[in-house]
Amino acid sequence: MSVDLQWMEHRWGTRIDLDAPAEIVTLDGASGAGIVRNASLSGALAETSVRPALLSRVSLKPSTPGGVWLEGCVVRIEGSAVAIEWLDPPLHAVARLLSYQHAGDSQERAAPGSTIISLLDWQQAQG
């Protein structure tokens, strides 16, 4: 039996393609703009000029309505993109990020009745 050490799936939830502008800040104070290309409930892939070290902590704030700072750890670097795994995501903030998908030149909210909107509705009902 062989094991492929080049591939390991860590995501919880479905990866959603996005084109969401964001700000990324490292613990040592480096910051810059980025584009969140896809995200799931467990993390995101963001293109950015910021060059954090592998396994370093970063903060990411989507520039979408309701965007709040999300704390994460860099788990992979792919060219100009960094894969970030959320450390302790507030459900509402991640669900809000995932609810915005690129459609042409504008962003549209996920369709009513979708799982993401259900998460948002549940979170709002909780408090």
Order of alpha helices (4+ residues) and beta strands (2+ residues): beta-beta-beta-beta-beta-beta-alpha-beta-beta-alpha
